[in-house]
Amino acid sequence: MSLIRCAEDLRYGRAVGVIGGVVRQGGCKSMAHAATQALRERIALKQSRSDSVTKLSHITRRPMFPVQTKEGLDRLQQLIRTHPEWRWQVDKQYRYTDVAQSLLALLGRERDDVLGKHVVDFMTPEEAARVSRLLHAKAGLPYSGAISHHLRPDGTTVAIESCAVPMHDDNGALQGYYGIAHAVAHFDPMESESVYRMKAIYDTAPAALCLVGRDGRYLAANTAYASIYGLSSEALVGRKMEELQPGAADFIRKDLKCMDAGVDVPAHEIIYRSKVYQVSVKPLLNLMGQVTGITTALMDITERKRAEQALAETNRQLEHYAMHDYLTGLANRRHVDSMLVEEVGRAVRDRHPLSLLMVDVDFFKRYNDRYGHLVGDECLRTVAAQLKSVLHRHGDFVGRYGGEEFVAILPGTDVVGAVKIAESVLEATADMNMPHPESEYGRVTLSIGVATLDPFSASWGLLADAEALLYVADQALYAAKLAGRNTVYSHSVEGALFNA
């Protein structure tokens, strides 16, 4: 059954159902004022109804539920008893055992042609399949306002609305159904052609579309939607969404709660079989403004998500390259300057000491001249890895500041601790024993300047404090080189600035 037909049925307050089968939607309240008003609106819209319809104008036009209360069942039974001219009866296999003459006239058939036949024998294959599934799913329940579409011998289609109650034997076993039925509308060839055109558009739409009843069962689905689950559209109708999507029942309950309150349900994403779908849901309302179902549209956004992830990864890499040195993988000068300002602010705020190491590879120009730039680059990578290995405490930060110079930021470290760490760096470099024939030491060595910021000293501002720390560390490094290299020198920020 197409979504268009389902939407029309639900819009006029009729749940999509069948003789002997229902879609859970609402209760039966005959003689109700609101129901009568809805029926009158539908009559005005159609502008033509047979006299038979007016005889049953008090039948409820609300969305159809199985009848669940004793009061509703009593009213339904009374309604059936008072209209024998529209009565029908089927056995537990849904084969006709009795049909009123008025109903035979609607079907355009003789009594002998109908008795013993299954209720789906006068339907299209598609409609018959839908009805059969609903009959099986709703066996043994009374119902009202069920719609089924029947083929007449002249090729026209009649929509019949039914109300029925189950029959049981003395032991409570189901024996069949008895109820009443009347015509809802006839479809002429021109109207049918229009419906089929609309159905074709719906079925071939690239978006995955479906209609779900309040009980969570599929009322309709197009080809794109059914293909997600590897099924046909017909095979989905009557099944619960929960069977295919575990957890869907909770989403449906929450969505209906929002819709009943007049609140829009935001679109969301789901992942199914490695594909990502954007799900949009909207309520389907009847003439009384009641939510009778949920229309759902799924858009496959898998490729878009992959493109977004690829773009995010590219941006992450670009951000990394913008903040790191391409040769050593350490933070670059820009990143070091940014981190230093942050750490100075934290040190001043928390009253913790902060130290800075300025490290330089001794006689590196001579090393490059002797071995070439490729070997020189490898030397820098080795020194960088050694620095990271030694300076591994939480919060320690190492970066390449330019050329053969490196900087290490040591939060929470006073001058004594910083000097000890610097000496450990010199020892680790010596242990590498990298040959350097152009150095008086015969191997690669480092000179290190240490500067420590006293958090209790007067602050000149974060940027000024950071620049002062760099300046003092550079002065200490210069002193270490003057002292013969391969050594450590330290200065306090306040003292070095005063002496300068």
VMD Tcl script that draws the C-alpha trace (Angstrom):
set ca {
  {0.00 0.00 0.00}
  {1.41 3.38 -0.92}
  {2.20 6.13 1.56}
  {-0.19 8.37 -0.35}
  {-3.11 6.05 0.36}
  {-2.03 5.65 3.99}
  {-1.70 9.41 4.40}
  {-5.18 9.98 2.96}
  {-6.74 7.39 5.23}
  {-5.01 8.75 8.33}
  {-5.70 12.37 7.44}
  {-9.45 11.74 7.54}
  {-9.18 10.04 10.91}
  {-9.13 6.50 9.55}
  {-6.43 4.10 10.56}
  {-5.21 1.96 7.70}
  {-6.75 -1.41 8.44}
  {-8.63 -4.31 6.87}
  {-11.65 -6.50 7.44}
  {-10.33 -8.79 10.14}
  {-7.07 -6.85 10.71}
  {-6.11 -3.49 12.22}
  {-3.37 -0.98 12.78}
  {-3.29 0.07 16.44}
  {-4.36 3.68 16.59}
  {-7.41 4.61 18.73}
  {-10.59 3.42 20.47}
  {-14.17 3.19 19.29}
  {-16.60 5.83 20.62}
  {-19.76 5.82 18.53}
  {-22.21 8.69 18.82}
  {-19.28 11.03 19.79}
  {-19.78 14.66 18.82}
  {-16.18 15.20 17.63}
  {-16.32 12.05 15.53}
  {-19.57 13.12 13.89}
  {-18.12 16.54 13.09}
  {-15.06 14.96 11.47}
  {-17.33 12.76 9.36}
  {-19.33 15.79 8.23}
  {-16.11 17.53 7.15}
  {-15.14 14.53 5.11}
  {-18.59 14.41 3.48}
  {-18.28 18.11 2.57}
  {-14.85 17.49 1.02}
  {-15.99 14.50 -1.02}
  {-19.36 16.19 -1.91}
  {-20.82 12.84 -2.83}
  {-21.68 9.90 -0.65}
  {-24.22 7.17 -1.11}
  {-27.30 6.94 1.11}
  {-25.68 3.99 2.78}
  {-23.00 6.21 4.27}
  {-25.53 8.52 5.92}
  {-27.16 5.55 7.61}
  {-23.89 4.95 9.45}
  {-22.89 8.58 9.97}
  {-22.54 8.03 13.70}
  {-19.59 5.62 13.29}
  {-16.44 6.96 14.94}
  {-14.04 8.85 12.63}
  {-11.12 8.88 15.09}
  {-7.78 7.16 14.50}
  {-8.40 3.46 15.03}
  {-7.12 1.42 17.97}
  {-8.04 -2.13 18.85}
  {-11.01 -1.80 21.21}
  {-9.48 -2.29 24.66}
  {-12.19 -1.22 27.15}
  {-15.41 -3.04 28.07}
  {-17.39 0.13 27.38}
  {-15.89 0.43 23.91}
  {-16.58 -3.25 23.17}
  {-20.20 -2.95 24.32}
  {-20.77 0.04 22.08}
  {-19.17 -1.70 19.13}
  {-21.36 -4.79 19.61}
  {-24.46 -2.60 19.86}
  {-23.46 -0.82 16.66}
  {-23.10 -4.11 14.80}
  {-26.46 -5.42 16.09}
  {-28.31 -2.28 15.01}
  {-27.13 -2.47 11.40}
  {-27.87 -5.97 10.11}
  {-28.10 -4.63 6.54}
  {-24.29 -4.12 6.51}
  {-23.27 -7.17 8.51}
  {-20.63 -9.70 7.46}
  {-19.08 -12.73 9.12}
  {-15.86 -14.74 8.59}
  {-14.45 -17.90 10.14}
  {-11.09 -18.07 11.89}
  {-9.37 -18.55 8.51}
  {-10.99 -15.23 7.43}
  {-13.29 -16.89 4.90}
  {-16.71 -15.32 4.40}
  {-19.54 -17.29 6.03}
  {-22.23 -14.61 5.76}
  {-22.50 -11.35 3.82}
  {-25.41 -8.87 3.84}
  {-26.96 -8.00 0.52}
  {-25.99 -4.33 0.80}
  {-22.34 -5.30 1.20}
  {-22.57 -7.66 -1.79}
  {-23.86 -4.71 -3.81}
  {-20.81 -2.66 -2.78}
  {-18.53 -5.47 -3.92}
  {-20.53 -5.90 -7.13}
  {-20.66 -9.67 -6.62}
  {-23.15 -12.46 -6.06}
  {-23.48 -14.25 -2.73}
  {-22.27 -17.58 -4.13}
  {-19.17 -15.85 -5.50}
  {-18.25 -14.50 -2.06}
  {-19.16 -17.19 0.50}
  {-16.19 -19.40 1.32}
  {-13.71 -16.95 -0.21}
  {-10.92 -15.35 1.81}
  {-11.29 -11.63 2.54}
  {-8.19 -10.91 0.42}
  {-9.43 -12.76 -2.67}
  {-10.97 -9.59 -4.09}
  {-7.90 -7.38 -3.67}
  {-4.81 -6.52 -5.68}
  {-1.75 -8.67 -4.84}
  {-0.14 -5.73 -3.06}
  {-3.23 -5.00 -0.98}
  {-3.77 -8.70 -0.29}
  {-0.22 -9.07 1.01}
  {-0.60 -6.03 3.27}
  {-3.93 -7.21 4.63}
  {-2.67 -10.74 5.26}
  {0.23 -9.45 7.34}
  {-2.08 -7.25 9.39}
  {-4.56 -10.08 9.91}
  {-1.80 -12.26 11.28}
  {-0.40 -9.49 13.51}
  {-3.77 -8.48 15.01}
  {-5.57 -11.81 15.32}
  {-8.25 -12.04 18.01}
  {-8.72 -8.28 18.63}
  {-11.90 -6.23 18.17}
  {-11.43 -3.13 16.04}
  {-13.15 -0.18 14.40}
  {-12.48 2.18 11.50}
  {-10.47 -0.36 9.47}
  {-10.05 0.41 5.76}
  {-9.54 -2.14 2.98}
  {-9.59 -1.69 -0.80}
  {-11.51 -4.20 -2.93}
  {-11.64 -4.81 -6.67}
  {-15.04 -4.91 -8.33}
  {-15.73 -7.02 -11.43}
  {-15.88 -3.85 -13.57}
  {-12.27 -2.98 -12.64}
  {-13.09 -0.14 -10.23}
  {-11.90 -0.10 -6.63}
  {-14.08 0.45 -3.57}
  {-12.72 1.41 -0.16}
  {-14.68 -0.26 2.63}
  {-14.57 0.71 6.29}
  {-15.23 -2.05 8.83}
  {-15.91 -2.53 12.53}
  {-15.78 -6.03 14.03}
  {-15.53 -8.17 17.16}
  {-14.09 -11.67 17.49}
  {-16.32 -14.72 18.06}
  {-15.28 -17.39 20.57}
  {-16.65 -20.80 21.51}
  {-17.51 -21.88 25.07}
  {-13.85 -22.64 25.72}
  {-12.73 -19.22 24.61}
  {-11.19 -20.39 21.32}
  {-11.38 -17.95 18.40}
  {-14.01 -18.96 15.85}
  {-14.01 -15.94 13.57}
  {-15.27 -12.36 13.34}
  {-18.58 -10.66 12.77}
  {-18.99 -6.98 12.00}
  {-20.38 -4.31 9.71}
  {-18.92 -2.50 6.72}
  {-19.83 0.43 4.47}
  {-18.33 2.20 1.48}
  {-15.88 5.01 2.06}
  {-15.16 6.03 -1.52}
  {-15.07 4.71 -5.07}
  {-12.09 5.31 -7.34}
  {-12.73 5.97 -10.99}
  {-10.00 5.24 -13.57}
  {-8.85 8.88 -13.72}
  {-8.44 9.10 -9.94}
  {-6.64 5.77 -9.85}
  {-4.22 6.91 -12.55}
  {-3.37 10.01 -10.52}
  {-2.80 7.90 -7.41}
  {-0.52 5.54 -9.28}
  {1.51 8.45 -10.65}
  {1.98 9.80 -7.15}
  {2.86 6.33 -5.89}
  {5.48 5.99 -8.64}
  {7.07 9.29 -7.59}
  {7.09 8.17 -3.97}
  {8.48 4.72 -4.74}
  {11.30 6.05 -6.93}
  {12.30 8.97 -4.68}
  {16.04 8.85 -3.86}
  {15.35 9.54 -0.19}
  {14.38 6.58 1.98}
  {10.80 7.23 3.10}
  {8.44 5.38 5.40}
  {5.28 5.85 7.43}
  {5.04 4.33 10.91}
  {1.90 3.95 13.02}
  {1.67 4.79 16.69}
  {2.24 1.13 17.54}
  {5.61 1.20 15.78}
  {4.51 -0.84 12.76}
  {5.35 0.11 9.21}
  {2.34 1.35 7.28}
  {4.27 2.08 4.09}
  {7.85 2.28 2.79}
  {9.38 3.13 -0.55}
  {11.97 1.11 -2.44}
  {14.92 3.18 -1.21}
  {13.93 2.60 2.42}
  {13.23 -1.12 2.04}
  {16.57 -1.67 0.27}
  {18.42 -0.53 3.40}
  {17.24 -3.74 5.06}
  {17.45 -5.89 1.95}
  {13.68 -6.30 1.80}
  {10.83 -5.33 -0.50}
  {8.45 -2.53 0.40}
  {5.60 -5.02 0.75}
  {7.60 -7.18 3.17}
  {8.04 -4.23 5.56}
  {4.39 -3.29 5.92}
  {2.92 -4.63 9.16}
  {6.31 -5.36 10.77}
  {7.51 -3.50 13.83}
  {10.44 -1.16 13.33}
  {11.94 -2.60 16.53}
  {12.49 -5.92 14.72}
  {14.90 -4.27 12.28}
  {16.26 -1.51 14.50}
  {16.67 -2.61 18.13}
  {15.91 0.34 20.36}
  {13.64 2.03 17.80}
  {10.58 1.58 20.05}
  {12.08 3.96 22.62}
  {12.77 6.58 19.94}
  {9.21 6.25 18.61}
  {7.73 6.74 22.10}
  {9.88 9.82 22.69}
  {9.09 11.25 19.25}
  {5.35 10.75 19.74}
  {5.53 12.39 23.16}
  {7.15 15.46 21.59}
  {4.72 15.50 18.66}
  {1.67 15.16 20.91}
  {2.99 18.18 22.85}
  {3.46 20.15 19.62}
  {7.25 20.10 19.90}
  {9.39 19.61 16.79}
  {11.66 16.57 16.81}
  {15.21 17.52 15.75}
  {16.96 15.57 13.02}
  {19.53 13.05 14.21}
  {22.03 10.59 12.79}
  {22.12 6.80 12.98}
  {24.65 4.23 11.83}
  {23.40 1.04 10.20}
  {25.58 -1.52 8.46}
  {28.53 0.88 8.28}
  {26.44 3.61 6.68}
  {25.46 6.93 8.24}
  {21.92 8.24 7.80}
  {20.37 11.55 8.74}
  {16.88 10.90 10.08}
  {14.11 13.51 9.86}
  {10.68 12.82 11.35}
  {7.41 14.73 11.12}
  {3.95 14.05 12.54}
  {1.01 13.05 10.38}
  {-2.16 14.75 11.68}
  {-5.84 14.03 11.10}
  {-8.52 16.70 10.70}
  {-8.82 17.00 14.48}
  {-5.10 17.72 14.80}
  {-4.29 14.39 16.41}
  {-0.99 12.66 15.64}
  {-1.90 9.47 13.80}
  {1.54 8.43 12.59}
  {5.12 9.44 11.92}
  {6.60 10.16 8.53}
  {10.31 9.39 8.37}
  {12.93 10.33 5.82}
  {16.44 8.87 5.79}
  {19.25 10.48 3.81}
  {22.44 8.51 3.24}
  {25.17 10.93 4.34}
  {27.98 8.37 4.50}
  {30.06 10.03 1.79}
  {29.49 13.45 3.30}
  {30.63 12.22 6.71}
  {33.71 10.65 5.16}
  {34.50 13.93 3.42}
  {33.99 15.79 6.70}
  {36.30 13.37 8.51}
  {38.93 13.68 5.77}
  {38.69 17.48 5.95}
  {38.95 17.39 9.74}
  {42.02 15.16 9.50}
  {43.59 17.50 6.93}
  {42.89 20.49 9.18}
  {44.36 18.62 12.14}
  {47.52 17.91 10.19}
  {47.76 21.51 9.01}
  {47.33 22.69 12.60}
  {50.04 20.27 13.70}
  {52.42 21.47 10.99}
  {51.69 25.08 11.92}
  {52.75 24.41 15.52}
  {55.57 21.87 15.07}
  {58.99 21.74 13.50}
  {59.00 19.61 10.35}
  {62.53 18.28 10.94}
  {62.44 17.15 14.56}
  {58.72 16.93 15.26}
  {59.17 19.16 18.31}
  {57.13 22.30 18.92}
  {58.28 25.18 16.72}
  {59.21 28.68 17.88}
  {55.67 29.99 17.56}
  {54.34 27.18 19.72}
  {57.13 27.64 22.28}
  {56.39 31.36 22.64}
  {52.67 30.64 23.11}
  {53.27 27.94 25.72}
  {55.78 30.10 27.58}
  {53.25 32.90 28.04}
  {50.70 30.38 29.34}
  {53.18 28.85 31.79}
  {54.32 32.26 33.04}
  {50.71 33.16 33.77}
  {50.16 29.87 35.59}
  {53.37 30.29 37.61}
  {52.47 33.82 38.71}
  {48.88 32.81 39.53}
  {49.82 29.65 41.46}
  {53.02 31.09 42.98}
  {55.16 28.27 41.59}
  {58.68 28.68 40.17}
  {59.25 28.36 36.43}
  {62.54 27.56 34.74}
  {63.69 27.69 31.13}
  {66.59 25.86 29.43}
  {68.17 27.34 26.32}
  {70.16 24.56 24.62}
  {72.68 24.93 21.77}
  {74.62 22.23 19.87}
  {78.31 23.12 20.16}
  {80.25 23.87 16.94}
  {77.32 22.75 14.81}
  {78.40 24.81 11.79}
  {81.68 22.91 11.73}
  {79.70 19.64 11.98}
  {77.56 20.62 8.98}
  {80.57 21.70 6.96}
  {82.33 18.38 7.56}
  {79.42 15.94 7.16}
  {76.92 17.87 5.05}
  {73.41 19.07 5.77}
  {71.72 15.66 5.58}
  {73.93 14.25 8.32}
  {73.55 17.54 10.19}
  {69.76 17.17 10.06}
  {70.05 13.66 11.42}
  {72.22 14.98 14.27}
  {69.51 17.50 15.19}
  {66.82 14.81 15.12}
  {68.92 12.63 17.44}
  {69.50 15.50 19.89}
  {65.77 16.35 19.84}
  {64.82 12.75 20.62}
  {67.34 12.68 23.47}
  {65.92 15.88 24.94}
  {62.40 14.46 24.87}
  {63.64 11.28 26.51}
  {65.27 13.11 29.42}
  {62.63 15.81 29.85}
  {59.70 13.45 30.30}
  {58.03 14.79 33.45}
  {54.38 15.83 33.28}
  {54.30 19.44 32.14}
  {57.84 19.51 30.65}
  {57.75 21.08 27.21}
  {60.52 20.91 24.57}
  {60.73 22.79 21.29}
  {63.16 23.76 18.55}
  {63.73 27.49 18.70}
  {65.74 27.86 15.52}
  {68.80 26.35 13.81}
  {70.64 24.26 16.39}
  {68.91 25.91 19.38}
  {66.34 24.16 21.55}
  {64.20 25.41 24.45}
  {62.78 23.44 27.37}
  {60.06 24.86 29.66}
  {60.09 23.34 33.16}
  {56.98 24.29 35.23}
  {57.25 24.03 39.01}
  {61.05 23.82 38.86}
  {63.35 26.13 40.80}
  {66.91 27.02 39.78}
  {68.50 24.10 41.67}
  {66.20 21.56 40.06}
  {66.64 23.14 36.62}
  {70.44 22.94 36.84}
  {70.27 19.26 37.84}
  {68.01 18.54 34.85}
  {70.38 20.43 32.53}
  {73.31 18.39 33.81}
  {71.34 15.19 33.14}
  {70.88 16.38 29.55}
  {74.63 16.86 29.16}
  {75.32 13.38 30.54}
  {72.76 11.76 28.22}
  {74.31 13.56 25.24}
  {77.77 12.38 26.22}
  {76.47 8.79 26.48}
  {75.36 8.97 22.84}
  {79.04 9.46 21.89}
  {78.27 10.97 18.50}
  {81.60 11.72 16.72}
  {82.47 15.39 16.04}
  {86.10 15.66 14.85}
  {85.79 19.45 14.50}
  {85.01 19.86 18.23}
  {87.73 20.01 20.87}
  {85.74 17.32 22.72}
  {85.74 14.95 19.72}
  {82.00 14.32 20.07}
  {78.72 16.21 19.94}
  {78.21 18.32 23.09}
  {75.71 20.88 24.28}
  {75.87 24.25 26.03}
  {72.87 25.09 28.25}
  {71.68 28.35 29.77}
  {69.23 28.20 32.68}
  {66.85 30.99 33.72}
  {64.35 30.82 36.58}
  {61.38 33.12 37.21}
  {60.66 33.92 40.85}
  {56.86 34.02 41.11}
  {57.04 36.32 44.14}
  {59.01 38.98 42.30}
  {57.24 41.96 40.76}
  {55.51 41.08 37.47}
  {55.93 43.25 34.40}
  {53.02 41.49 32.67}
  {52.85 38.00 31.19}
  {54.38 38.85 27.82}
  {57.13 40.95 29.42}
  {57.87 38.18 31.94}
  {58.08 35.60 29.16}
  {60.41 37.80 27.11}
  {62.52 38.45 30.20}
  {62.83 34.71 30.86}
  {63.98 34.08 27.28}
  {66.45 36.97 27.46}
  {68.00 35.76 30.70}
  {68.25 32.16 29.44}
  {69.98 33.42 26.29}
  {72.44 35.41 28.43}
  {73.16 32.32 30.52}
  {73.74 30.30 27.33}
  {76.18 32.96 26.09}
  {78.04 32.67 29.41}
  {78.22 28.87 29.04}
  {79.78 29.24 25.59}
  {82.33 31.76 26.87}
  {83.21 29.27 29.61}
  {84.29 26.70 27.01}
  {80.97 25.05 26.04}
  {79.74 21.59 27.14}
  {78.58 23.16 30.39}
  {75.60 24.71 32.21}
  {75.20 28.34 33.40}
  {72.19 29.80 35.26}
  {70.83 33.28 36.04}
  {67.82 34.52 37.95}
  {65.52 36.75 35.97}
  {65.51 39.65 38.45}
  {69.29 39.61 39.00}
  {70.18 39.31 35.33}
  {67.92 42.21 34.36}
  {69.30 44.37 37.18}
  {72.91 43.65 36.14}
  {72.10 44.35 32.51}
}
mol new
graphics top color blue
foreach p $ca { graphics top sphere $p radius 0.5 }
foreach p [lrange $ca 0 end-1] q [lrange $ca 1 end] { graphics top cylinder $p $q radius 0.2 }
display resetview
